[in-house]
Amino acid sequence: MSDTVFVADFASESQWVAGRSWAYPDGGPTNPGDDKLDHLTPDPAYSRTGTFRATRRPDGLWDTGLLTTEDSAEGFMVRTGDRLEARVTLPVGLGAWPAIWTWRDGGNEVDAFEYHPDNPDLLELTNHVRPGGSYVHDDAVGPGRTVDLAVTFGRRDVVWRLNGHEVFADGRGVGAHWHAYLIVNLSVCAGRYHPPPEPTAHELSYAVESLIVRR
């Protein structure tokens, strides 16, 4: 595995579609059944700079940034054996729910990471294709911290690395013919599983400094 087959250019309209995803009911803009206050917006200020933002709306929802390769002109998909690498600066405010994940045809989801600042040192790593996952505690993880994440989508083993060190291998894998689109987004928690934003909070954000896929 030495060839770089994808380098994220979040400003590229041929590479990414902003503000809608078939991972949300009817493509969005809301997904309350998943405990999200999201109201997806195509506004480039919410995602196209690599800083994924959420701002409070008068109706109690939050305008949120999401990019996906699904339905884009290039239509890039990760495949079995690929390795995704990302450098991420984690959010600070309660209610922020950042993630990098995959999706296709109502499933094929692998979460490269999810994070909630109320669990400050914990990353959630999950394979939903052949279910397996882990809650990984690490001193390198915390609100406002920058971390290097990597996930290899193996046929029999999905392997996650944090700052160059293996932190979880699920022993399950994604199978030989798996492929899926990429999603990068910032959701906002509604309060069922994690605290919602503070009443005085009006903006949340996290940054994806780089994202590449090797094959």
C-alpha positions as CSV (number, residue, x, y, z in Angstrom):
1,M,0.0,0.0,0.0
2,S,2.0,3.0,-1.2
3,D,-0.2,4.9,-3.7
4,T,-2.1,7.9,-2.5
5,V,-5.5,7.7,-4.3
6,F,-7.4,10.6,-2.6
7,V,-6.3,13.9,-1.1
8,A,-9.2,15.8,0.3
9,D,-9.7,19.3,-1.1
10,F,-12.8,20.4,0.8
11,A,-13.3,23.4,-1.4
12,S,-13.7,21.2,-4.5
13,E,-17.3,20.9,-5.7
14,S,-16.4,18.0,-7.9
15,Q,-14.9,16.0,-5.0
16,W,-17.5,16.8,-2.3
17,V,-21.2,17.6,-2.0
18,A,-22.1,19.9,0.9
19,G,-25.1,19.9,3.1
20,R,-26.9,16.7,2.2
21,S,-26.4,13.0,2.6
22,W,-28.5,9.9,2.1
23,A,-27.2,8.8,5.6
24,Y,-29.9,11.3,6.8
25,P,-33.6,10.6,6.2
26,D,-34.6,11.8,2.7
27,G,-31.1,13.2,2.4
28,G,-31.6,15.7,5.2
29,P,-31.5,18.3,6.4
30,T,-32.5,16.9,9.8
31,N,-32.0,13.6,11.6
32,P,-33.8,13.8,15.0
33,G,-34.1,10.0,15.3
34,D,-30.3,9.8,15.7
35,D,-30.4,12.3,18.6
36,K,-29.1,15.1,16.4
37,L,-30.0,18.8,16.4
38,D,-28.5,19.1,12.9
39,H,-30.0,21.2,10.2
40,L,-27.6,20.5,7.3
41,T,-26.5,23.6,5.3
42,P,-24.7,23.8,2.0
43,D,-23.2,27.2,3.1
44,P,-19.5,26.8,2.3
45,A,-18.5,28.6,5.5
46,Y,-19.7,25.6,7.5
47,S,-17.4,23.0,5.8
48,R,-15.4,24.0,2.7
49,T,-12.5,25.5,4.6
50,G,-11.8,22.3,6.5
51,T,-13.3,23.8,9.7
52,F,-16.6,22.2,10.3
53,R,-19.0,24.5,12.1
54,A,-22.4,24.5,13.8
55,T,-24.4,27.5,14.8
56,R,-27.6,27.8,16.8
57,R,-30.8,28.5,14.9
58,P,-33.8,30.4,16.3
59,D,-35.9,27.2,16.0
60,G,-33.6,25.3,18.5
61,L,-31.8,23.3,15.8
62,W,-28.3,24.0,14.6
63,D,-27.0,24.7,11.1
64,T,-24.3,22.2,10.7
65,G,-21.5,21.4,8.1
66,L,-21.3,18.1,6.3
67,L,-19.4,17.0,3.2
68,T,-19.8,13.7,1.4
69,T,-18.3,12.2,-1.8
70,E,-21.7,10.5,-2.5
71,D,-23.4,12.1,-5.5
72,S,-20.3,14.1,-6.3
73,A,-18.9,14.3,-9.8
74,E,-15.8,12.3,-8.9
75,G,-17.8,9.9,-6.7
76,F,-14.8,8.6,-4.8
77,M,-15.2,5.5,-2.6
78,V,-12.9,3.8,-0.2
79,R,-12.4,0.1,-0.8
80,T,-11.3,-3.0,1.1
81,G,-7.6,-2.7,1.9
82,D,-7.5,1.1,1.8
83,R,-6.0,3.2,4.6
84,L,-7.5,6.5,5.6
85,E,-5.3,9.0,7.4
86,A,-6.5,12.3,8.9
87,R,-5.2,15.0,11.1
88,V,-8.0,16.4,13.3
89,T,-8.3,19.2,15.9
90,L,-11.0,18.1,18.3
91,P,-13.8,20.4,19.4
92,V,-14.1,22.0,22.8
93,G,-17.8,22.8,23.4
94,L,-20.3,20.4,24.9
95,G,-22.7,19.0,22.4
96,A,-20.2,18.9,19.6
97,W,-20.2,15.5,17.8
98,P,-17.5,15.3,15.0
99,A,-17.0,12.3,12.9
100,I,-15.3,10.9,9.8
101,W,-17.2,7.9,8.5
102,T,-18.3,5.9,5.5
103,W,-21.7,5.2,4.0
104,R,-23.4,3.6,1.0
105,D,-26.9,2.2,0.2
106,G,-28.2,2.5,3.7
107,G,-25.2,1.0,5.4
108,N,-21.6,0.1,4.8
109,E,-20.7,2.4,7.8
110,V,-17.3,2.4,9.4
111,D,-16.6,5.2,11.8
112,A,-13.0,6.3,11.6
113,F,-13.7,8.2,14.7
114,E,-16.5,9.9,16.7
115,Y,-15.8,12.2,19.7
116,H,-17.8,13.9,22.5
117,P,-16.1,16.5,24.7
118,D,-18.0,15.3,27.8
119,N,-15.8,12.2,27.5
120,P,-12.7,14.3,27.1
121,D,-10.1,11.5,26.6
122,L,-12.2,9.0,24.6
123,L,-12.5,8.2,20.9
124,E,-15.4,6.0,19.6
125,L,-14.2,3.6,16.9
126,T,-16.9,1.4,15.3
127,N,-17.3,-1.0,12.4
128,H,-21.0,-1.3,11.6
129,V,-20.4,-3.6,8.6
130,R,-19.4,-6.6,10.6
131,P,-20.2,-5.2,14.0
132,G,-17.3,-4.4,16.3
133,G,-15.9,-1.4,18.0
134,S,-14.1,0.1,21.0
135,Y,-14.0,3.0,23.3
136,V,-10.4,4.1,23.4
137,H,-9.1,6.2,26.2
138,D,-5.8,8.0,25.6
139,D,-3.9,10.9,27.2
140,A,-3.3,12.4,23.7
141,V,-7.1,12.9,23.2
142,G,-8.8,16.0,24.7
143,P,-10.8,19.1,23.8
144,G,-8.8,21.3,21.4
145,R,-6.1,18.6,20.9
146,T,-4.7,17.8,17.5
147,V,-4.4,14.1,16.7
148,D,-3.4,11.9,13.8
149,L,-5.9,9.2,13.1
150,A,-5.6,6.3,10.7
151,V,-7.9,3.4,9.8
152,T,-7.2,0.4,7.6
153,F,-10.3,-1.2,6.1
154,G,-9.1,-4.8,6.0
155,R,-11.1,-7.7,4.7
156,R,-10.9,-9.6,8.0
157,D,-9.7,-6.8,10.3
158,V,-10.3,-3.1,10.6
159,V,-7.4,-1.5,12.4
160,W,-7.3,2.0,14.0
161,R,-4.2,4.0,14.8
162,L,-3.8,7.1,16.9
163,N,-0.6,9.2,16.5
164,G,1.0,6.3,14.8
165,H,0.2,3.6,17.4
166,E,-2.3,0.8,16.9
167,V,-5.1,1.3,19.4
168,F,-7.8,-1.2,18.2
169,A,-8.1,-4.1,15.7
170,D,-11.7,-5.5,15.5
171,G,-10.9,-8.9,14.1
172,R,-14.1,-8.5,12.0
173,G,-13.1,-6.6,8.8
174,V,-15.4,-5.4,6.0
175,G,-15.2,-8.3,3.6
176,A,-13.6,-8.7,0.2
177,H,-15.9,-6.5,-1.9
178,W,-16.8,-3.6,0.5
179,H,-16.8,0.0,-0.8
180,A,-18.3,3.2,0.5
181,Y,-18.4,6.9,0.2
182,L,-16.7,9.3,2.7
183,I,-18.6,11.6,5.1
184,V,-16.9,14.3,7.2
185,N,-19.2,16.3,9.4
186,L,-20.0,18.0,12.7
187,S,-23.2,17.0,14.4
188,V,-24.8,18.5,17.5
189,C,-26.1,16.2,20.3
190,A,-29.8,16.5,21.3
191,G,-29.2,15.2,24.9
192,R,-30.3,11.6,24.9
193,Y,-26.8,10.0,25.0
194,H,-24.5,13.1,25.5
195,P,-25.2,16.6,26.9
196,P,-26.5,19.1,24.4
197,P,-24.7,22.4,24.0
198,E,-24.7,24.9,26.9
199,P,-27.6,27.3,26.7
200,T,-25.2,30.2,26.2
201,A,-23.3,28.5,23.3
202,H,-24.0,29.7,19.8
203,E,-21.2,28.1,17.8
204,L,-19.2,24.8,17.8
205,S,-16.4,23.7,15.5
206,Y,-13.6,21.3,14.8
207,A,-10.9,21.2,12.1
208,V,-9.8,18.5,9.6
209,E,-6.3,19.7,8.7
210,S,-5.8,16.8,6.2
211,L,-7.4,13.7,4.9
212,I,-5.9,11.2,2.5
213,V,-6.5,7.7,1.4
214,R,-3.8,5.2,0.4
215,R,-4.3,2.1,-1.6
